[in-house]
């Protein structure tokens, strides 16, 4: 029922045409997400969590392209909507909001607030004793808030087959479409996961590498490599033309982080690292295409999650 309500709201959002009307809509979605927590979390509490994070990149010079320096910052929030399991199948969904701002000094491109408003959905089915079929599906709106409609719809997704191993590990393969690459191209997905020691879990592959180590029951550390860019639609207005264009940002994130169990259901998170192979493609206020290559940058990210 909660998912149906969200889908009805997505249909209504196509009629929204200005930023002032977008903000009340977002607040309504947040309220619906909170209702989803109350309705769905009680019978399916395992794995549910509410998370809020903020992060920023250090300001670095450009190796090529117009302008002088470049950086980005982001605020994000995730709310659980529903989680169910029945025999060999499981289903979960969340509400997710990202707000990204760029600081591109010396250029008139990427000067707005960029929103990614989405609903991640996960479906898993066990086939036999050692095989899993997994489907991840995340429809959303990628916009600067000035215009929301069919052209602003984006989609992350992956189809994965996983083979479970006798030692608790797995290997898997599939296909993925992920806006974190800065585009919507189809790419292969392949990885292997295994228990390296009693306290260490390792997952190696493409596009993600993740190594987790449990220092104690209250403190966990991790190392990861993953793409961390995005794609957004924005409206460019000049004296002679008005058009919708794409803003694309790509990079690879190499980071170290820690999760600390503070009290009851509250976990705190901190992460630092480097951003490499950064590329940005955008349009300036005159409607001209601009491309740039920012240098390597440091970043930080902090947040809190309620897990229950």
PALUM-120687 format. One line per 3 residues: number of its first residue (from 1); for each residue x, y, z of C-alpha. Coordinates in steps of 0.25 Angstrom, whole numbers, m for minus. Layout:
// PALUM-120687
NUM	X:Y:Z  ...
This chain:
// PALUM-120687
1	0:0:0  11:10:4  18:7:m10
4	5:10:m17  4:23:m11  18:27:m15
7	15:23:m29  3:32:m29  11:43:m24
10	21:41:m35  10:42:m46  6:55:m40
13	20:61:m40  20:62:m55  11:74:m54
16	21:82:m45  28:93:m53  35:102:m43
19	44:101:m31  34:107:m21  25:96:m24
22	36:85:m23  39:88:m9  25:85:m3
25	25:72:m11  38:68:m5  33:71:9
28	20:62:6  29:51:1  37:52:14
31	24:51:22  20:39:14  33:32:16
34	32:34:31  18:28:31  25:16:23
37	34:14:35  23:13:45  15:4:36
40	26:m5:30  37:m5:41  29:m12:52
43	27:m26:45  40:m25:37  50:m18:46
46	63:m26:42  72:m18:33  63:m5:34
49	70:8:36  69:23:35  81:31:30
52	86:45:28  99:49:23  107:61:18
55	120:62:11  129:71:3  141:71:m6
58	153:80:m5  154:91:m15  165:88:m25
61	170:94:m38  166:89:m52  176:81:m61
64	168:85:m73  155:93:m77  150:107:m73
67	150:113:m59  160:112:m48  156:103:m37
70	145:92:m35  138:85:m23  125:78:m20
73	117:76:m7  105:67:m4  94:65:6
76	86:52:6  75:45:14  70:31:13
79	57:26:19  52:11:19  38:9:13
82	36:m6:13  43:m19:15  36:m33:13
85	40:m47:12  32:m60:8  39:m73:7
88	50:m72:m4  47:m57:m8  50:m44:m1
91	46:m29:m5  50:m16:1  49:m1:m3
94	54:12:2  52:27:0  65:34:m4
97	68:49:m6  82:55:m10  84:70:m12
100	97:73:m19  104:87:m20  116:90:m29
103	126:101:m27  132:104:m40  140:117:m39
106	143:124:m52  131:118:m60  116:120:m60
109	113:105:m62  107:96:m51  103:108:m42
112	89:102:m36  85:92:m26  83:78:m32
115	73:68:m27  73:53:m28  59:48:m23
118	58:33:m24  52:20:m19  62:9:m18
121	55:m5:m19  62:m18:m16  56:m32:m20
124	63:m45:m17  59:m59:m20  66:m72:m16
127	67:m82:m27  72:m96:m21  81:m97:m9
130	93:m89:m15  87:m79:m25  81:m65:m23
133	75:m56:m34  75:m41:m30  69:m29:m36
136	72:m15:m32  63:m4:m38  64:11:m34
139	55:20:m42  56:35:m39  56:50:m43
142	69:57:m46  67:72:m47  71:86:m43
145	57:88:m37  52:97:m48  45:87:m57
148	41:73:m53  35:63:m64  37:51:m73
151	50:57:m78  56:57:m63  53:43:m60
154	66:34:m58  68:20:m54  79:12:m47
157	78:m3:m48  85:m16:m48  82:m31:m51
160	91:m41:m43  92:m55:m42  100:m60:m29
163	106:m74:m26  107:m76:m11  120:m84:m7
166	121:m94:5  130:m85:13  120:m73:14
169	125:m66:2  120:m64:m12  123:m60:m26
172	113:m52:m35  112:m46:m49  102:m38:m56
175	99:m24:m63  97:m11:m57  93:3:m60
178	98:13:m50  98:29:m51  109:29:m41
181	118:27:m54  113:40:m59  105:34:m70
184	94:23:m72  103:13:m80  101:m2:m78
187	113:m8:m71  117:m22:m66  116:m26:m51
190	125:m36:m46  131:m39:m32  135:m49:m22
193	132:m48:m7  139:m56:4  142:m57:19
196	157:m53:20  157:m55:35  148:m56:47
199	146:m41:47  149:m37:32  140:m38:20
202	145:m35:6  138:m33:m7  146:m31:m19
205	141:m27:m33  135:m17:m42  130:m7:m40
208	132:m7:m25  143:m12:m16  139:m13:m1
211	147:m18:11  141:m18:25  147:m21:38
214	140:m22:51  149:m16:62  139:m18:73
217	124:m20:75  123:m5:75  133:m1:64
220	135:m5:50  144:0:39  144:m1:24
223	152:2:12  145:4:m2  147:8:m16
226	135:12:m24  129:22:m35  123:34:m28
229	118:43:m39  104:47:m44  95:52:m55
232	85:63:m54  76:70:m64  75:86:m63
235	68:97:m70  77:107:m77  70:120:m81
238	77:131:m90  71:143:m98  68:134:m110
241	67:120:m105  61:111:m94  66:97:m93
244	68:85:m84  82:80:m83  90:69:m76
247	100:72:m65  110:60:m63  120:58:m53
250	129:45:m51  140:41:m42  145:29:m34
253	145:30:m19  156:23:m11  152:24:4
256	154:19:18  143:20:28  138:15:42
259	124:12:48  122:14:63  111:9:71
262	108:21:80  95:17:88  83:8:86
265	80:8:71  89:20:67  101:18:59
268	111:29:55  119:29:42  132:37:37
271	139:35:24  151:41:18  158:39:5
274	162:43:m9  155:46:m22  162:42:m35
277	159:42:m50  150:53:m49  142:59:m61
280	131:69:m62  122:72:m74  112:83:m73
283	106:96:m80  109:110:m76  99:121:m75
286	100:124:m90  96:110:m93  110:106:m98
289	116:92:m95  128:92:m86  137:81:m81
292	147:81:m70  156:71:m63  158:75:m48
295	171:70:m41  171:59:m31  163:64:m18
298	161:60:m4  147:58:2  141:56:15
301	127:50:19  120:49:33  106:44:36
304	97:37:46  88:25:44  77:18:53
307	77:3:51  66:m5:56
